[in-house]
Amino acid sequence: MSNTLMNFQDLNFLLYDVLDVEKLTAYSRFNDHIRETFDATIETAYSIARDWFAPCAAKLDEHEPQFIDGKVDIIPEVSAALEQYYEAGFGSATHDYELGGMQLPFTVSVACKAIFGAANMPILSYPSLTNANANVIRNFGSEQQRQLYLAPMLEGRFMGTMALTEPQAGSSLSDIKTTALPADDGTYRLSGNKIFISGGDHELSENIIHLVLARIQGAPEGVKGLSLFIVPKILVNEDGSLGERNDVNLAGLIHKMGWRGTTSTMLNFGEKEGAVGYLVGEPNRGLLYMFQMMNEARIGVGVGAVSQGYTSYLHALDYARNRPQGRHPHEKDPTTAQLPITAHSDIKRMLLAAKSYVEGSLCLSLYGATLADTHAHGSDPVEAKRAGSLLDILTPILKSWPSKYCLEANAIAIQVHGGYGYTREYPVERFYRDNRLNPIHEGTEGIQALDLLGRKVSMQNGLPYKLLSDEIQNTVAACKSIPQLAEFADALGKSKALLDTTTQTLVAAMRDSQANQALANATLYLHTFGHVVVAWLWLRQARVALSENQESTGHERRLFLEGKLAACKYFYRYELPQIDATCNLLQSMDESCFELDPDWL
């Protein structure tokens, strides 16, 4: 069987030809690196993913973690895979040399995560959450907190979680009830219940470090009164040794449709005297600190969605190329050989759609990662600030568009397999189940939509939106004079103008006290915005593909480049036109959903 984790020709094309990731080596943080070190890192990731992550994926799905005799039992292959992951340095890959890291660009890390995720997303969840947790402590924790927790977390001895959600609150963080009472020793005692805490309990590490949102007694109501606390499962002494068990208790495991290998937990804090917690930063600024972790996690969710959709597409493509069935409609002789199903137009349509979703999403994720690298480490302050603004407005898209459309690629993969796709004989049904979580966690589509339309498009007087609009317009202008791309450049220009008008209409309505009506269809706006962005990135890919001298390339490379042009054509002729009707609906301020009486349902 061919490689079904990642198309490395596509990955290299995006990294080096479209996004020019080598330019990152000019930043002082990365100037020890060259393309060869990036490639070596990605190759190592693939080797570990292929040999340690992928072989146990089906077993982990079948034998999900169980709560037995007061402990969480997970198949031993998970620990073995994580040991390989951490020994290779992936737990600290983007961190400082002083912390044992490799100071790799976030972009290269994202490429590696896409490979690990394609092999076994549930295993990858544990170090991904831990790394995001460590970043919050690194940026906002005290020197003592950094000394105690960072090194063990980056080495995989400790793991971390993000404990936000409560049974009664869900996405409404203003309704969090977990309380924190000051103690005489400067610590706090936390009491409350958290739910859907990924990686909340297990025996994969010596300790688990929870980042918990709670309200200090007497703090203001709502999100402005939330503080952030480090709450270890096992208390850590000043010398770094493990102390007593903290008052953090597993109330139960949540058994899920997919992503079964990552424990999802209900945690009780303070069943006895209160869980010992250590304030991160200043009181009442917890949500601000947590947003860093949430934004990082949201980008990670998008990458995870890409990984599941991409491997599903590659499995479907491999199956379709090797599955003979049927003949062309004009062929009436039943004695002629059956064709591989890739010869049938409807299969081609489905595979082309999936290709446009997953390769477009991978480009989107990697582009977002380059913005993060430039924002954090760029040598030009103006360029760095600009990258940060673009990243701000694109974060809801980075999370939501791959989550929706790579899931559609999963559904297509099942359809291509036919009846076999609905069975456990093939992995595509598992990929679908695993990917179905991504439109939900770390902020649902609805939450991302409210963030985009309700906040991001008008922030800084609309500057991030304008910067993105200018980027799109520059690509339109550059492609109008290219005969093969003129049609698509024209279509993108019209779609961008339509999005601009729609955005102006909705923002004006919100300023005129019509926020409820304007935001009622925010999710449709989110999808429309994402389609325009991905269309832009497809045009960028097509421009690069055309610029390559195909006469001097080998046969395989020419096929790859033609595939890029075909996917771009598909997206522009089949996908992008869909936004016309959606924008018309949005501009009409349709109130069908807003006015709906729930009793009518």
Long-range contacts (C-beta under 8 A, 24 or more apart in sequence): 1-318, 2-314, 2-318, 3-314, 4-311, 4-314, 4-315, 4-318, 5-46, 5-49, 5-50, 5-54, 5-115, 5-118, 5-119, 5-311, 5-314, 6-46, 6-114, 6-115, 6-118, 6-310, 6-311, 6-314, 7-310, 7-314, 8-42, 8-46, 9-556, 9-557, 9-560, 10-359, 10-362, 10-560, 11-42, 11-111, 11-114, 11-362, 13-541, 13-544, 13-560, 13-564, 14-362, 14-363, 14-366, 14-541, 15-107, 15-111, 15-366, 17-544, 17-548, 18-363, 18-540, 18-541, 18-544, 19-107, 19-363, 19-366, 19-367, 19-370, 21-105, 21-107, 21-108, 21-366, 21-370, 24-105, 24-107, 24-370, 24-373, 24-374, 24-377, 26-379, 27-373, 27-374, 27-377, 27-378, 27-379, 28-377, 28-379, 29-103, 29-377, 30-103, 30-104, 30-105, 30-373, 30-377, 32-103, 33-103, 33-104, 33-105, 38-104, 38-105, 38-108, 41-93, 41-102, 41-104, 41-108, 41-112, 42-108, 42-111, 42-112, 42-115, 44-88, 45-88, 45-90, 45-111, 45-112, 45-115, 45-116, 46-115, 48-81, 48-84, 48-85, 48-88, 48-90, 48-116, 49-115, 49-116, 49-118, 49-119, 49-120, 50-119, 51-84, 52-77, 52-80, 52-81, 52-84, 52-85, 53-81, 53-116, 53-119, 53-120, 53-123, 53-124, 54-119, 54-120, 56-81, 56-120, 56-123, 57-119, 57-120, 57-122, 57-261, 57-427, 57-430, 58-424, 58-427, 58-430, 60-120, 60-122, 60-123, 60-260, 60-261, 61-122, 61-258, 61-260, 61-261, 61-430, 64-255, 64-260, 64-261, 65-202, 65-253, 65-260, 65-261, 65-263, 66-253, 67-250, 67-252, 67-253, 71-203, 72-201, 72-202, 72-203, 72-250, 72-253, 72-263, 73-203, 74-202, 74-203, 74-204, 74-261, 74-263, 78-123, 78-204, 78-261, 79-204, 81-120, 81-123, 82-123, 82-126, 82-127, 82-156, 82-204, 83-156, 85-116, 85-123, 85-127, 85-156, 86-127, 86-155, 86-156, 90-116, 90-127, 91-127, 91-130, 91-131, 91-153, 91-154, 91-155, 91-156, 92-154, 92-155, 94-131, 95-134, 95-138, 95-154, 99-150, 99-151, 99-154, 100-151, 100-154, 100-155, 101-154, 105-369, 105-373, 106-369, 106-372, 106-373, 106-376, 107-366, 107-369, 107-370, 107-372, 107-373, 109-369, 110-299, 110-303, 110-365, 110-366, 110-369, 111-366, 113-300, 113-303, 113-304, 113-307, 114-303, 114-306, 114-307, 114-310, 114-362, 114-365, 115-307, 116-307, 117-303, 117-304, 117-306, 117-307, 117-308, 118-307, 118-308, 118-310, 118-311, 119-311, 120-261, 121-259, 121-262, 121-304, 121-307, 121-308, 121-434, 122-259, 122-260, 122-261, 122-262, 122-434, 123-261, 124-304, 125-198, 125-199, 125-259, 125-262, 126-159, 126-199, 126-202, 126-204, 126-262, 127-156, 127-159, 128-297, 128-300, 129-159, 129-160, 129-161, 129-162, 129-198, 129-199, 129-297, 130-156, 130-158, 130-159, 130-160, 130-199, 131-160, 132-160, 132-162, 132-293, 132-296, 132-297, 132-300, 133-160, 133-161, 133-162, 133-209, 133-211, 133-293, 134-160, 135-292, 135-293, 135-296, 136-211, 136-228, 136-280, 136-289, 136-290, 136-292, 136-293, 137-209, 137-211, 137-230, 137-280, 139-289, 139-292, 140-228, 140-280, 140-281, 140-289, 140-292, 141-230, 141-280, 141-281, 144-238, 145-230, 145-278, 145-280, 147-240, 148-236, 148-238, 148-240, 149-209, 149-230, 149-236, 152-206, 152-207, 152-240, 153-209, 156-205, 157-205, 157-206, 157-207, 158-205, 158-206, 158-207, 158-208, 158-209, 159-199, 159-202, 159-204, 159-205, 159-207, 159-208, 159-209, 160-199, 160-208, 160-209, 160-210, 160-211, 161-197, 161-198, 161-199, 161-200, 161-208, 161-209, 161-210, 161-211, 162-197, 162-198, 162-211, 162-290, 162-293, 162-294, 162-297, 163-194, 163-197, 163-200, 163-210, 163-211, 163-212, 163-213, 163-231, 163-267, 164-194, 164-213, 164-290, 165-194, 165-195, 165-196, 165-197, 166-192, 166-193, 166-194, 166-195, 167-193, 167-195, 171-443, 171-444, 171-447, 173-213, 173-223, 173-226, 173-287, 174-221, 174-222, 174-223, 176-213, 176-214, 176-215, 176-226, 177-215, 178-212, 178-213, 178-214, 178-215, 178-269, 179-214, 179-215, 179-216, 179-217, 180-214, 180-215, 180-216, 180-217, 180-227, 180-229, 180-277, 180-279, 181-216, 181-217, 181-274, 182-216, 182-217, 183-276, 187-276, 187-277, 187-278, 188-214, 188-216, 188-229, 188-274, 188-276, 188-277, 188-278, 188-279, 189-270, 189-273, 189-274, 189-275, 189-276, 189-277, 190-214, 190-229, 190-231, 190-269, 190-270, 190-274, 190-275, 190-276, 190-277, 191-269, 191-270, 191-274, 191-275, 192-269, 192-270, 193-251, 193-266, 193-267, 193-268, 193-269, 194-266, 194-267, 194-269, 195-254, 195-265, 195-266, 195-267, 196-254, 196-264, 196-265, 196-441, 197-264, 197-265, 197-266, 197-267, 198-262, 198-263, 198-264, 198-265, 198-441, 199-262, 199-263, 199-265, 200-250, 200-263, 200-264, 200-265, 200-266, 200-267, 201-233, 201-250, 201-253, 201-263, 201-265, 201-267, 202-263, 206-234, 206-242, 207-232, 207-233, 207-234, 207-236, 207-242, 208-232, 208-233, 209-233, 210-248, 210-267, 211-280, 211-290, 211-293, 212-269, 212-277, 213-286, 213-287, 213-290, 214-277, 214-286, 216-283, 216-284, 219-283, 219-284, 220-284, 223-287, 224-284, 225-284, 226-284, 226-286, 226-287, 227-279, 227-280, 227-283, 227-284, 227-285, 227-286, 228-279, 228-280, 228-281, 228-285, 228-286, 228-287, 228-289, 228-290, 229-277, 229-278, 229-279, 229-280, 229-286, 230-277, 230-278, 230-280, 231-269, 231-275, 231-276, 231-277, 231-278, 232-276, 235-276, 246-275, 246-276, 247-271, 247-272, 247-273, 247-274, 247-275, 247-276, 248-275, 256-437, 257-433, 257-436, 257-437, 258-430, 258-432, 258-433, 258-434, 258-435, 258-436, 258-437, 259-433, 259-434, 259-437, 294-442, 294-443, 295-395, 297-442, 298-395, 298-396, 298-398, 298-399, 298-442, 298-443, 298-448, 299-365, 299-368, 299-369, 299-372, 299-395, 299-398, 299-399, 300-442, 301-399, 301-403, 301-438, 301-441, 301-442, 302-361, 302-364, 302-365, 302-368, 302-398, 302-399, 302-400, 302-401, 302-402, 302-403, 302-438, 303-365, 303-402, 304-435, 304-438, 305-361, 305-402, 305-403, 305-406, 305-407, 305-435, 305-438, 306-358, 306-361, 306-362, 306-365, 306-402, 306-406, 308-406, 308-407, 308-410, 308-431, 308-434, 308-435, 308-438, 309-354, 309-357, 309-358, 309-361, 309-402, 309-405, 309-406, 309-407, 309-408, 309-409, 309-410, 309-431, 309-435, 310-358, 310-359, 310-361, 310-362, 310-406, 310-409, 311-431, 312-354, 312-406, 312-409, 312-410, 312-412, 312-413, 312-428, 312-431, 312-432, 312-435, 313-351, 313-354, 313-355, 313-357, 313-358, 313-409, 313-412, 313-413, 315-413, 315-426, 315-427, 315-428, 315-431, 316-350, 316-351, 316-354, 316-412, 316-413, 316-416, 316-417, 316-428, 317-342, 317-351, 319-416, 319-417, 319-420, 319-426, 320-347, 320-351, 320-416, 341-416, 347-416, 350-412, 350-415, 350-416, 351-412, 351-416, 352-566, 352-567, 352-570, 353-408, 353-409, 353-412, 353-570, 353-574, 353-575, 354-408, 354-409, 354-412, 354-413, 355-563, 355-567, 355-570, 356-538, 356-567, 356-568, 356-570, 356-571, 356-575, 357-405, 357-406, 357-408, 357-409, 358-406, 358-409, 359-541, 359-564, 359-567, 360-405, 360-534, 360-537, 360-538, 360-567, 360-571, 361-401, 361-402, 361-405, 361-406, 361-534, 363-534, 363-537, 363-538, 363-540, 363-541, 364-397, 364-398, 364-401, 364-402, 364-533, 364-534, 364-537, 365-398, 365-402, 367-537, 368-394, 368-395, 368-398, 386-467, 389-460, 389-463, 389-464, 389-467, 390-464, 390-467, 390-468, 390-471, 392-456, 392-459, 392-464, 393-452, 393-456, 393-457, 393-459, 393-464, 393-465, 393-467, 393-468, 394-468, 394-533, 395-451, 395-456, 396-448, 396-449, 396-451, 396-452, 396-456, 396-526, 397-452, 397-526, 397-529, 397-530, 397-533, 399-442, 399-443, 399-448, 400-439, 400-445, 400-448, 400-449, 400-526, 400-530, 401-527, 401-530, 401-531, 401-533, 401-534, 402-438, 403-435, 403-438, 403-439, 403-445, 404-439, 404-445, 404-527, 404-530, 406-435, 406-438, 407-432, 407-435, 407-436, 407-438, 407-439, 410-435, 445-523, 445-526, 446-522, 446-523, 448-526, 449-519, 449-522, 449-523, 449-525, 449-526, 450-519, 450-522, 452-522, 452-525, 452-526, 452-529, 453-506, 453-518, 453-519, 453-522, 453-525, 453-526, 454-510, 454-515, 454-519, 454-522, 457-503, 457-507, 458-507, 458-510, 462-507, 465-503, 468-533, 469-496, 469-500, 471-536, 472-496, 472-532, 472-533, 472-536, 475-536, 475-539, 475-540, 475-543, 476-539, 478-543, 479-539, 479-542, 479-543, 482-543, 482-546, 484-542, 484-546, 484-565, 485-539, 485-542, 485-543, 485-546, 487-572, 488-535, 488-538, 488-539, 488-542, 488-568, 488-569, 488-572, 489-539, 491-535, 491-572, 491-576, 491-577, 492-532, 492-535, 492-536, 492-539, 492-572, 492-576, 495-531, 495-532, 495-535, 495-576, 495-579, 496-532, 496-536, 498-579, 498-580, 498-583, 499-528, 499-529, 499-532, 499-579, 499-583, 501-583, 501-587, 502-528, 502-583, 502-586, 502-587, 505-586, 505-587, 505-589, 506-586, 509-589, 514-589, 516-594, 517-589, 517-591, 517-594, 518-589, 520-590, 520-591, 520-593, 520-594, 521-585, 521-586, 521-590, 521-593, 524-582, 524-585, 524-586, 525-586, 527-582, 528-579, 528-582, 528-583, 528-586, 531-575, 531-576, 531-578, 531-579, 532-576, 532-579, 534-571, 535-571, 535-572, 535-575, 535-576, 538-567, 538-568, 538-571, 538-572, 539-568, 541-568, 542-568
